Amino acid sequence: MANKTVCVVGLGYIGLPTAALLATNGYQVVGVDLNVHAVDTINKGQIHIVEPDLDAYVRSSVAAGKLKAYTKPEQADIYMICVPTPFHEGGDIPQPNIDYVLAATRSIAHLVTPGDLVILESTSPVGTTRRMGEVLQEAGVDLSTVHLAYCPERVLPGKIMIELVENDRVVGGLTPDATKLASNFYRTFVRGEVLETDAPTAEMCKLTENSYRDVNIAFANELSLLCAKSGINVWRLIELANRHPRVNILQPGTGVGGHCIAVDPWFIVASDPINARVIRIAREVNNCKTEWVIDQIKIAVADASAKTGRKSRVACLGLSFKPDIDDLRESPALHVVKTLQAQGYDVMAVEPNIESHDLLALTSLEQAIADADVVAVLVKHRRFVELVKSGGLRKEGVLDFCGVSG
Ligand SMILES: NC(=O)c1ccc[n+]([C@@H]2O[C@H](COP(=O)([O-])OP(=O)(O)OC[C@H]3O[C@@H](n4cnc5c(N)ncnc54)[C@H](O)[C@@H]3O)[C@@H](O)[C@H]2O)c1
């Protein structure tokens, strides 16, 4: 199969690592992105996103003539769609936006020929692969001659080049032949197990995985509110409960962020709001947790001001959506800081994993702790944990929303 050509549409965090991995596995790869800067950078053998080891893969694939990037799709045997799937903002229930997927499908329709394999990797609502088939058909493609399949991506940013190879994959075609063809393709470069199913099950599988985590985190966040009222240390409580052989509660925090877990459960809720009750409430609990954190900080600031008789300063430690990364997308910590600032609070933002921010002035950790009346730890960065361990952040008077003190 490795003598086949592959056209990867969308060269972001998923598409570019996949394209480079395929190229180093012998495939001739055409990478496509609308972003001209990304295309130019890749064709120089460089990368426009941050991901460990990706640069070496891209450099060697481009140098070997196995990977070339374009702004428009080129003819291939296999097409892979790796474009964004956000939701439409506003409304009671955010609705999935599959416009990018459909536009990408339209862009390859004139190139698809009998026997070709078209794979969707973007996290998508159930029915999207079938909808892609309709789009191809509307463009004149005879669907009985083309194989369509869905294969969700499960990689963890920071470990993408390893997990692309090691993770188990779920592959579901619109037909059994498409499932077989797509599975055999993945088996040429994946060392994990490739599990076969149909397209709707594969689509629902990815949404289920992220909703499972969201619901479990919501449970932990709900416990954190209950424990705060009762004066119980929720992290110790969870540690003890998890010693039960069949209990595995995740960790509470400032909320849930990022572009996956905070987004994908809405795809299920939007499709069946009557029945998706737990999943919807979990989303709401996790969003409300962030508002609760804001309220707790405000109460602490008011108490501090009452004691000192002047306006209090608050240090917010951490802005990213999870520990030890520089990604601020959908970050609850960032929401906390922006909300407090918009309401006139004197906030110092600390984020050791980024150098600067477009809208916020950053303060060094040492300066913030020295100047603050109230310290709120929003993200469990390693640096903050070490600070607590070394006694640089006294436990009393610190609002610990992420278990940094254990
Ligand atoms: N990033 C992750 O960790 C991760 C993990 C699992 C699943 N996913 C899913 O994978 C999909 C892609 O995510 P990502 O993080 O790679 O997104 P991304 O924003 O990093 O990259 C998407 C790329 O697609 C390009 N694009 C958009 N429309 C296009 C079109 N019509 N033609 C060509 N290029 C087009 C954009 O310019 C962009 O470079 C999403 O559905 C996401 O939910 C992402």
The ligand as a Tripos MOL2 file, in Angstrom:
@<TRIPOS>MOLECULE
LIG
   44    48     1     0     0
SMALL
NO_CHARGES

@<TRIPOS>ATOM
      1 N1         -5.2950   18.9400   18.3540 N.am      1 LIG1
      2 C1         -5.6240   17.8470   19.0410 C.2       1 LIG1
      3 O1         -5.0090   17.5260   20.0320 O.2       1 LIG1
      4 C2         -6.7610   16.9630   18.5800 C.ar      1 LIG1
      5 C3         -6.8970   15.6950   19.1560 C.ar      1 LIG1
      6 C4         -7.9070   14.8660   18.6900 C.ar      1 LIG1
      7 C5         -8.7730   15.3160   17.7080 C.ar      1 LIG1
      8 N2         -8.6370   16.5640   17.1700 N.ar      1 LIG1
      9 C6         -9.5570   16.9840   16.1180 C.3       1 LIG1
     10 O2         -8.8620   17.0320   14.8760 O.3       1 LIG1
     11 C7         -9.4230   18.0640   14.0420 C.3       1 LIG1
     12 C8         -8.3230   19.0100   13.6100 C.3       1 LIG1
     13 O3         -7.7930   19.6060   14.7670 O.3       1 LIG1
     14 P1         -6.3940   20.3770   14.7740 P.3       1 LIG1
     15 O4         -6.0400   20.5570   16.2050 O.co2     1 LIG1
     16 O5         -5.4500   19.7260   13.8370 O.co2     1 LIG1
     17 O6         -6.8470   21.7750   14.1440 O.3       1 LIG1
     18 P2         -5.8880   22.9650   13.6700 P.3       1 LIG1
     19 O7         -6.6740   24.2000   13.7710 O.co2     1 LIG1
     20 O8         -4.5540   22.8460   14.3350 O.co2     1 LIG1
     21 O9         -5.6180   22.6310   12.1090 O.3       1 LIG1
     22 C9         -6.6170   22.6020   11.1440 C.3       1 LIG1
     23 C10        -6.0310   23.1360    9.8450 C.3       1 LIG1
     24 O10        -7.0060   22.9820    8.8110 O.3       1 LIG1
     25 C11        -6.8630   24.0710    7.9050 C.3       1 LIG1
     26 N3         -8.0670   24.1550    7.0880 N.ar      1 LIG1
     27 C12        -9.3130   24.5390    7.4330 C.ar      1 LIG1
     28 N4        -10.1500   24.3940    6.3840 N.ar      1 LIG1
     29 C13        -9.4260   23.9210    5.3450 C.ar      1 LIG1
     30 C14        -9.7190   23.5540    4.0010 C.ar      1 LIG1
     31 N5        -10.9500   23.6370    3.5130 N.pl3     1 LIG1
     32 N6         -8.7010   23.1220    3.2300 N.ar      1 LIG1
     33 C15        -7.4500   23.0000    3.7130 C.ar      1 LIG1
     34 N7         -7.1190   23.3170    4.9860 N.ar      1 LIG1
     35 C16        -8.0910   23.7590    5.7850 C.ar      1 LIG1
     36 C17        -6.6130   25.2620    8.8220 C.3       1 LIG1
     37 O11        -5.9930   26.3090    8.1270 O.3       1 LIG1
     38 C18        -5.6930   24.6300    9.8770 C.3       1 LIG1
     39 O12        -4.3210   24.7810    9.5670 O.3       1 LIG1
     40 C19       -10.5230   18.7190   14.8750 C.3       1 LIG1
     41 O13       -11.7520   18.0980   14.5890 O.3       1 LIG1
     42 C20       -10.1200   18.3840   16.3070 C.3       1 LIG1
     43 O14       -11.2130   18.3770   17.1890 O.3       1 LIG1
     44 C21        -7.6350   17.3930   17.5730 C.ar      1 LIG1
@<TRIPOS>BOND
     1     1     2 1
     2     2     3 2
     3     2     4 1
     4     4     5 ar
     5     4    44 ar
     6     5     6 ar
     7     6     7 ar
     8     7     8 ar
     9     8     9 1
    10     8    44 ar
    11     9    10 1
    12     9    42 1
    13    10    11 1
    14    11    12 1
    15    11    40 1
    16    12    13 1
    17    13    14 1
    18    14    15 2
    19    14    16 1
    20    14    17 1
    21    17    18 1
    22    18    19 2
    23    18    20 1
    24    18    21 1
    25    21    22 1
    26    22    23 1
    27    23    24 1
    28    23    38 1
    29    24    25 1
    30    25    26 1
    31    25    36 1
    32    26    27 ar
    33    26    35 ar
    34    27    28 ar
    35    28    29 ar
    36    29    30 ar
    37    29    35 ar
    38    30    31 1
    39    30    32 ar
    40    32    33 ar
    41    33    34 ar
    42    34    35 ar
    43    36    37 1
    44    36    38 1
    45    38    39 1
    46    40    41 1
    47    40    42 1
    48    42    43 1
@<TRIPOS>SUBSTRUCTURE
     1 LIG1         1 GROUP 0 **** ****
